[in-house]
Amino acid sequence: MRHGSPPSSAERLGRALVELTRRPEVRRDDEQALCDGIAVDQLIDLACYHRVPGVVYRAMTTLDVDVDVGGHDLADLRAAYQMAAVGHGRCLVELHGMHEVLSGLEQPWLVVKGPVLVELGYGDPGARLYEDLDLLVAPRDLASALSSIEAAGGRVTDLNWPMMAELHRAEIPMMLPSRMLGDLHWHLLVTPGARARFTISIDVVDGLLYLCLHGSMSGGHQLVWLKDLDQMLAAEPPDWDELVVRARRCGTDLVAAVQLNRARGVLGAAVPEAVIEALAGKATWLRLWEWSDSRVGLGRWGGYERTGRTVMSATSNGSLASVVRLMHSMVDDVIKPNVRAPVSVVREARRRTWRPSTRRWAEIGNGRPTWRRCGPEPGAERGRPGSFWFGDRWPPTESTPGVDGGPALVAPALHG
């Protein structure tokens, strides 16, 4: 938005969405005034697109919003809030069964993201919508985990198996025994490119770094990834010195600097300025992003264009590496899609439709000694990992050993 010009519709919608997504104690503007004069139906659509409908619903129920604007009311937001709460309850049922199913693994298995963020970060099952259950096992346990899940009634979903094996993706989509969708991981970083650029381990600090990585590699264009960071930082303030040291060692310092800086600037996350400087130093990439972001403003969150997705997903371990990756992304995303694929490529893609046995896939996954570790090493400290949780110690309630001051699960009000 140009200086002195009236705010555009996207700017007004973006500002309202951001303020409603912020925690009440860090809101800067009057939400009531922001909601006056905007299209409520468009705001609801944006909240769903950015995967924060539950958070926005909680905020809007306290406001005197004209719910009849455009013939729409808050029913869609309320339905999303209730669906998230019911989905989390279903996930807890699935996890209860998985505790027994995976009890025979050699190494501890982990629950990742969705339910852990709800329990530890949000404290409200309706506030964070997630669709599947991410489970992480050690590579040596992959075959056993697959066999155990299938023996309990789960199944591997249809995939292009040869292509998956060729790409070395570290996840297998599954239908879990209680019919919930899940992803079985043997590494937190799914693609070989991510594993080559970054390393990750398991504790509260790396839990935050993983959230930064996940949001950045996913494009960073949805508000939910910044909200996850904001909530976890508020619930579990990290040792910032250790985070800086760990990020430098893992090659995630620039990614963490960009994502934490965005979470602070957009949602008011409690990130000290000194931490951003320590992580990024004089990195040109961060300064370029800040310049670009200042030109777009909050209108970035009020529409579906100029999201910065390509630039954000290119952020790597250093400014030069990020520029190189951006150039490759521009070729892959802009130039190549406009070039018709040769007939030989189409035929090869059609040929790769057969599915080997689950056992063979497990052997492929376990037979890659050069892949970096996933999951806890033998004797790993089983304390309080940030966005992870050990499956055999689920759920992470206040009564669980090692959880000091963790937020208790808040039952949603399924009314209306």
CORMO-V923954 format. One record per pair of residues at least 6 apart in sequence whose C-alpha atoms are under 8 Angstrom apart, sorted by the first residue. I is the first residue (numbers start at 0). J is the second residue. D is the distance in whole Angstrom. If there is no record, write none. Layout:
BEGIN
i->I j->J d->D
i->I j->J d->D
END
This chain:
BEGIN
i->0 j->6 d->7
i->0 j->7 d->8
i->0 j->10 d->8
i->0 j->294 d->6
i->0 j->295 d->6
i->0 j->296 d->7
i->1 j->294 d->8
i->7 j->298 d->8
i->8 j->37 d->8
i->8 j->301 d->8
i->9 j->297 d->8
i->9 j->298 d->5
i->9 j->299 d->8
i->9 j->300 d->8
i->9 j->301 d->4
i->9 j->302 d->6
i->10 j->296 d->7
i->10 j->297 d->6
i->10 j->298 d->4
i->10 j->299 d->8
i->10 j->300 d->8
i->10 j->301 d->6
i->11 j->33 d->7
i->11 j->37 d->7
i->11 j->298 d->7
i->11 j->301 d->7
i->12 j->37 d->7
i->12 j->41 d->8
i->12 j->42 d->6
i->12 j->298 d->7
i->12 j->300 d->8
i->12 j->301 d->5
i->12 j->302 d->8
i->13 j->297 d->5
i->13 j->298 d->5
i->13 j->299 d->7
i->13 j->300 d->5
i->13 j->301 d->4
i->13 j->302 d->7
i->14 j->33 d->7
i->14 j->297 d->6
i->14 j->298 d->7
i->14 j->300 d->8
i->14 j->301 d->7
i->15 j->30 d->7
i->15 j->33 d->5
i->15 j->34 d->6
i->15 j->42 d->8
i->16 j->42 d->7
i->16 j->45 d->8
i->16 j->46 d->7
i->16 j->55 d->8
i->16 j->300 d->7
i->16 j->301 d->7
i->17 j->265 d->7
i->17 j->266 d->7
i->17 j->297 d->8
i->17 j->300 d->8
i->18 j->26 d->6
i->18 j->27 d->7
i->18 j->28 d->7
i->18 j->30 d->7
i->18 j->266 d->8
i->19 j->26 d->8
i->19 j->30 d->7
i->19 j->54 d->7
i->19 j->55 d->5
i->19 j->58 d->6
i->19 j->59 d->7
i->20 j->51 d->7
i->20 j->54 d->6
i->20 j->55 d->6
i->20 j->58 d->8
i->20 j->226 d->8
i->20 j->266 d->7
i->21 j->226 d->8
i->21 j->266 d->5
i->21 j->267 d->7
i->22 j->266 d->8
i->25 j->266 d->8
i->25 j->267 d->6
i->26 j->267 d->8
i->30 j->62 d->8
i->31 j->62 d->6
i->31 j->63 d->7
i->31 j->64 d->7
i->34 j->64 d->7
i->35 j->64 d->8
i->38 j->68 d->7
i->38 j->69 d->7
i->39 j->66 d->7
i->39 j->68 d->6
i->39 j->69 d->8
i->39 j->71 d->7
i->39 j->72 d->8
i->40 j->68 d->7
i->40 j->69 d->7
i->40 j->71 d->6
i->40 j->72 d->8
i->43 j->52 d->7
i->43 j->73 d->8
i->43 j->75 d->7
i->43 j->76 d->7
i->45 j->300 d->8
i->45 j->301 d->7
i->45 j->302 d->7
i->46 j->52 d->5
i->46 j->55 d->7
i->47 j->76 d->8
i->48 j->221 d->7
i->49 j->220 d->8
i->49 j->221 d->5
i->49 j->222 d->5
i->49 j->223 d->6
i->50 j->127 d->8
i->50 j->128 d->7
i->50 j->221 d->7
i->50 j->222 d->7
i->50 j->223 d->6
i->51 j->126 d->7
i->51 j->127 d->7
i->51 j->128 d->8
i->51 j->222 d->7
i->51 j->223 d->6
i->52 j->76 d->6
i->52 j->79 d->6
i->52 j->80 d->7
i->52 j->126 d->7
i->53 j->76 d->7
i->53 j->77 d->7
i->53 j->79 d->6
i->53 j->80 d->5
i->53 j->83 d->8
i->53 j->125 d->6
i->53 j->126 d->4
i->53 j->127 d->6
i->53 j->128 d->7
i->54 j->126 d->5
i->54 j->127 d->7
i->55 j->76 d->8
i->56 j->73 d->8
i->56 j->76 d->6
i->56 j->77 d->6
i->56 j->80 d->7
i->57 j->126 d->8
i->66 j->72 d->4
i->66 j->73 d->6
i->79 j->125 d->8
i->79 j->128 d->8
i->80 j->125 d->5
i->80 j->126 d->6
i->80 j->128 d->8
i->81 j->125 d->6
i->81 j->411 d->8
i->81 j->413 d->6
i->82 j->125 d->7
i->82 j->128 d->8
i->83 j->124 d->6
i->83 j->125 d->5
i->83 j->126 d->7
i->83 j->127 d->6
i->83 j->128 d->5
i->83 j->129 d->7
i->84 j->123 d->8
i->84 j->124 d->5
i->84 j->125 d->4
i->84 j->126 d->8
i->84 j->128 d->8
i->84 j->411 d->7
i->85 j->125 d->8
i->86 j->128 d->8
i->86 j->129 d->8
i->86 j->130 d->8
i->87 j->114 d->7
i->87 j->124 d->6
i->87 j->125 d->8
i->87 j->129 d->8
i->88 j->124 d->8
i->89 j->179 d->8
i->90 j->114 d->7
i->90 j->132 d->7
i->90 j->179 d->7
i->92 j->177 d->8
i->93 j->175 d->8
i->93 j->176 d->7
i->93 j->177 d->6
i->93 j->179 d->7
i->94 j->390 d->8
i->94 j->393 d->8
i->96 j->176 d->8
i->96 j->177 d->8
i->98 j->390 d->6
i->98 j->391 d->6
i->100 j->147 d->6
i->100 j->148 d->6
i->100 j->151 d->7
i->101 j->108 d->8
i->101 j->144 d->6
i->101 j->147 d->7
i->101 j->148 d->8
i->102 j->391 d->8
i->104 j->140 d->6
i->104 j->143 d->7
i->104 j->144 d->7
i->105 j->140 d->7
i->106 j->136 d->7
i->106 j->137 d->6
i->106 j->140 d->7
i->106 j->375 d->7
i->106 j->376 d->8
i->106 j->377 d->7
i->107 j->136 d->7
i->107 j->137 d->8
i->107 j->374 d->8
i->107 j->375 d->7
i->107 j->389 d->7
i->107 j->390 d->7
i->107 j->391 d->7
i->108 j->134 d->7
i->108 j->135 d->6
i->108 j->136 d->5
i->108 j->137 d->7
i->108 j->374 d->7
i->108 j->389 d->6
i->108 j->390 d->6
i->108 j->391 d->7
i->109 j->134 d->6
i->109 j->135 d->5
i->109 j->136 d->7
i->109 j->374 d->7
i->109 j->387 d->6
i->109 j->388 d->5
i->109 j->389 d->5
i->109 j->390 d->5
i->110 j->132 d->8
i->110 j->133 d->6
i->110 j->134 d->5
i->110 j->135 d->6
i->110 j->387 d->6
i->110 j->388 d->5
i->110 j->389 d->6
i->110 j->390 d->6
i->111 j->132 d->8
i->111 j->133 d->5
i->111 j->134 d->6
i->111 j->135 d->7
i->111 j->386 d->6
i->111 j->387 d->5
i->111 j->388 d->7
i->112 j->133 d->7
i->112 j->386 d->5
i->112 j->387 d->6
i->113 j->127 d->8
i->113 j->128 d->8
i->113 j->129 d->6
i->113 j->131 d->8
i->113 j->132 d->7
i->113 j->133 d->8
i->114 j->132 d->8
i->115 j->386 d->6
i->115 j->387 d->6
i->115 j->388 d->7
i->115 j->395 d->8
i->116 j->127 d->8
i->116 j->227 d->7
i->116 j->231 d->7
i->116 j->386 d->6
i->117 j->123 d->6
i->117 j->124 d->6
i->117 j->126 d->8
i->117 j->127 d->6
i->118 j->124 d->7
i->118 j->395 d->7
i->118 j->396 d->8
i->118 j->406 d->7
i->118 j->407 d->7
i->118 j->408 d->6
i->119 j->231 d->7
i->119 j->234 d->7
i->119 j->395 d->7
i->119 j->405 d->6
i->119 j->406 d->6
i->119 j->407 d->8
i->120 j->227 d->7
i->120 j->230 d->5
i->120 j->231 d->5
i->120 j->233 d->8
i->120 j->234 d->6
i->120 j->235 d->8
i->120 j->406 d->7
i->121 j->127 d->7
i->121 j->230 d->6
i->121 j->231 d->8
i->121 j->406 d->8
i->122 j->406 d->6
i->122 j->407 d->6
i->122 j->408 d->5
i->122 j->409 d->6
i->123 j->408 d->6
i->123 j->409 d->5
i->123 j->410 d->7
i->123 j->411 d->7
i->124 j->408 d->7
i->124 j->409 d->7
i->124 j->410 d->7
i->124 j->411 d->7
i->125 j->411 d->6
i->130 j->180 d->7
i->131 j->179 d->7
i->131 j->180 d->5
i->131 j->181 d->5
i->131 j->182 d->7
i->132 j->179 d->7
i->132 j->180 d->6
i->132 j->181 d->4
i->132 j->182 d->6
i->133 j->181 d->6
i->133 j->182 d->5
i->133 j->183 d->6
i->133 j->184 d->7
i->134 j->181 d->7
i->134 j->182 d->6
i->134 j->183 d->5
i->134 j->184 d->6
i->135 j->183 d->6
i->135 j->184 d->5
i->135 j->185 d->6
i->135 j->186 d->7
i->135 j->187 d->7
i->135 j->373 d->8
i->135 j->374 d->7
i->136 j->144 d->8
i->136 j->183 d->7
i->136 j->184 d->6
i->136 j->185 d->5
i->136 j->186 d->8
i->136 j->373 d->7
i->136 j->374 d->6
i->137 j->185 d->5
i->137 j->186 d->8
i->137 j->372 d->8
i->137 j->373 d->6
i->137 j->374 d->5
i->137 j->375 d->7
i->138 j->185 d->5
i->138 j->186 d->8
i->138 j->364 d->7
i->138 j->365 d->6
i->138 j->372 d->8
i->138 j->373 d->7
i->139 j->365 d->6
i->141 j->185 d->7
i->141 j->361 d->6
i->141 j->364 d->7
i->141 j->365 d->7
i->142 j->358 d->7
i->142 j->361 d->5
i->142 j->362 d->7
i->142 j->365 d->8
i->145 j->357 d->7
i->145 j->361 d->8
i->146 j->358 d->8
i->148 j->154 d->7
i->148 j->175 d->7
i->148 j->176 d->7
i->149 j->155 d->8
i->149 j->176 d->8
i->151 j->176 d->6
i->152 j->175 d->7
i->152 j->176 d->5
i->152 j->177 d->8
i->153 j->173 d->7
i->153 j->174 d->5
i->153 j->175 d->4
i->153 j->176 d->4
i->153 j->177 d->8
i->153 j->178 d->7
i->154 j->173 d->6
i->154 j->174 d->5
i->154 j->175 d->7
i->154 j->176 d->8
i->155 j->171 d->7
i->155 j->172 d->6
i->155 j->173 d->4
i->155 j->174 d->6
i->155 j->357 d->8
i->156 j->172 d->6
i->156 j->173 d->5
i->156 j->174 d->7
i->157 j->354 d->8
i->158 j->352 d->8
i->158 j->354 d->7
i->159 j->351 d->6
i->159 j->352 d->6
i->159 j->353 d->7
i->159 j->354 d->7
i->160 j->351 d->8
i->160 j->352 d->7
i->160 j->353 d->7
i->160 j->354 d->5
i->160 j->355 d->7
i->160 j->360 d->8
i->161 j->351 d->6
i->161 j->352 d->8
i->161 j->353 d->8
i->161 j->354 d->8
i->162 j->351 d->7
i->164 j->360 d->8
i->164 j->363 d->7
i->164 j->364 d->8
i->166 j->190 d->7
i->166 j->191 d->7
i->167 j->190 d->7
i->167 j->191 d->6
i->167 j->364 d->8
i->168 j->189 d->5
i->168 j->190 d->5
i->168 j->191 d->7
i->169 j->184 d->6
i->169 j->185 d->6
i->169 j->186 d->6
i->169 j->187 d->8
i->169 j->188 d->7
i->169 j->189 d->5
i->169 j->190 d->7
i->169 j->364 d->8
i->170 j->182 d->6
i->170 j->183 d->5
i->170 j->184 d->4
i->170 j->185 d->6
i->170 j->186 d->8
i->170 j->189 d->6
i->171 j->182 d->5
i->171 j->183 d->5
i->171 j->184 d->6
i->172 j->180 d->7
i->172 j->181 d->6
i->172 j->182 d->4
i->172 j->183 d->6
i->173 j->180 d->6
i->173 j->181 d->5
i->173 j->182 d->6
i->173 j->183 d->7
i->174 j->180 d->5
i->174 j->181 d->6
i->175 j->181 d->6
i->185 j->373 d->6
i->185 j->374 d->7
i->186 j->371 d->8
i->186 j->372 d->7
i->186 j->373 d->4
i->186 j->374 d->7
i->187 j->199 d->8
i->187 j->373 d->6
i->187 j->374 d->8
i->188 j->194 d->6
i->194 j->370 d->8
i->194 j->371 d->7
i->196 j->250 d->7
i->196 j->315 d->7
i->196 j->316 d->7
i->197 j->249 d->6
i->197 j->250 d->5
i->197 j->251 d->6
i->197 j->316 d->8
i->198 j->249 d->5
i->198 j->250 d->7
i->198 j->371 d->7
i->199 j->205 d->6
i->199 j->209 d->7
i->199 j->249 d->7
i->199 j->373 d->8
i->200 j->373 d->7
i->200 j->374 d->7
i->200 j->375 d->7
i->201 j->374 d->7
i->201 j->375 d->6
i->201 j->384 d->6
i->201 j->387 d->7
i->202 j->382 d->7
i->202 j->383 d->6
i->202 j->384 d->4
i->202 j->385 d->6
i->202 j->387 d->8
i->203 j->237 d->7
i->203 j->383 d->6
i->203 j->384 d->4
i->203 j->385 d->4
i->203 j->386 d->7
i->204 j->237 d->6
i->204 j->238 d->7
i->204 j->241 d->7
i->204 j->242 d->6
i->204 j->245 d->8
i->204 j->384 d->8
i->204 j->385 d->7
i->205 j->242 d->8
i->205 j->245 d->8
i->205 j->384 d->8
i->205 j->385 d->7
i->206 j->384 d->6
i->206 j->385 d->4
i->206 j->386 d->5
i->206 j->387 d->6
i->207 j->228 d->7
i->207 j->231 d->8
i->207 j->385 d->6
i->207 j->386 d->7
i->208 j->246 d->7
i->208 j->251 d->7
i->208 j->255 d->6
i->209 j->386 d->8
i->210 j->224 d->7
i->210 j->227 d->8
i->210 j->228 d->7
i->210 j->386 d->7
i->211 j->224 d->8
i->211 j->228 d->8
i->211 j->254 d->7
i->211 j->255 d->6
i->211 j->258 d->6
i->211 j->259 d->7
i->212 j->251 d->7
i->212 j->254 d->7
i->212 j->255 d->7
i->214 j->224 d->5
i->214 j->225 d->8
i->214 j->258 d->8
i->215 j->254 d->7
i->215 j->258 d->7
i->215 j->311 d->6
i->215 j->312 d->5
i->215 j->314 d->7
i->216 j->311 d->7
i->216 j->312 d->5
i->216 j->313 d->7
i->216 j->314 d->8
i->217 j->312 d->6
i->218 j->307 d->8
i->218 j->308 d->4
i->218 j->309 d->6
i->218 j->310 d->8
i->218 j->311 d->5
i->218 j->312 d->5
i->219 j->225 d->8
i->219 j->307 d->8
i->219 j->308 d->6
i->219 j->311 d->6
i->219 j->312 d->7
i->220 j->306 d->6
i->220 j->307 d->7
i->220 j->308 d->5
i->222 j->300 d->8
i->225 j->258 d->7
i->225 j->261 d->7
i->225 j->262 d->5
i->225 j->266 d->8
i->226 j->262 d->7
i->226 j->266 d->7
i->228 j->259 d->8
i->228 j->262 d->7
i->228 j->268 d->8
i->229 j->262 d->6
i->229 j->263 d->8
i->229 j->266 d->7
i->229 j->267 d->8
i->229 j->268 d->5
i->229 j->269 d->7
i->231 j->385 d->8
i->231 j->386 d->8
i->232 j->268 d->7
i->232 j->269 d->7
i->233 j->268 d->8
i->233 j->269 d->7
i->234 j->405 d->7
i->234 j->406 d->8
i->235 j->385 d->8
i->239 j->274 d->7
i->243 j->252 d->7
i->243 j->274 d->7
i->243 j->277 d->7
i->243 j->278 d->6
i->246 j->252 d->5
i->246 j->255 d->7
i->246 j->278 d->8
i->247 j->278 d->7
i->250 j->316 d->5
i->251 j->315 d->8
i->251 j->316 d->6
i->252 j->278 d->5
i->252 j->279 d->6
i->252 j->316 d->7
i->253 j->278 d->6
i->253 j->279 d->5
i->253 j->282 d->8
i->253 j->285 d->8
i->253 j->314 d->7
i->253 j->315 d->7
i->253 j->316 d->6
i->253 j->317 d->6
i->253 j->318 d->8
i->254 j->314 d->6
i->254 j->315 d->6
i->254 j->316 d->7
i->255 j->278 d->7
i->256 j->274 d->8
i->256 j->275 d->5
i->256 j->276 d->8
i->256 j->278 d->5
i->256 j->279 d->6
i->256 j->285 d->8
i->257 j->275 d->8
i->257 j->279 d->8
i->257 j->285 d->6
i->259 j->268 d->8
i->259 j->270 d->7
i->259 j->275 d->7
i->260 j->270 d->8
i->260 j->275 d->7
i->262 j->268 d->6
i->263 j->269 d->6
i->263 j->270 d->6
i->279 j->285 d->7
i->282 j->317 d->7
i->282 j->318 d->6
i->283 j->318 d->6
i->284 j->314 d->8
i->284 j->317 d->8
i->284 j->318 d->5
i->284 j->321 d->7
i->295 j->305 d->8
i->299 j->305 d->6
i->299 j->306 d->6
i->300 j->306 d->8
i->309 j->325 d->7
i->309 j->328 d->7
i->309 j->329 d->8
i->310 j->325 d->6
i->313 j->321 d->5
i->313 j->322 d->7
i->313 j->324 d->5
i->313 j->325 d->5
i->313 j->328 d->7
i->314 j->320 d->8
i->314 j->321 d->5
i->314 j->324 d->8
i->314 j->325 d->8
i->315 j->321 d->5
i->315 j->324 d->8
i->381 j->389 d->8
i->382 j->401 d->6
i->383 j->401 d->6
i->383 j->402 d->7
i->388 j->395 d->7
i->392 j->399 d->8
i->395 j->402 d->7
i->395 j->405 d->8
i->396 j->402 d->7
i->396 j->405 d->7
i->396 j->406 d->7
i->396 j->407 d->6
i->396 j->408 d->7
i->397 j->403 d->7
i->397 j->404 d->6
i->397 j->405 d->6
i->397 j->406 d->7
i->397 j->407 d->6
END
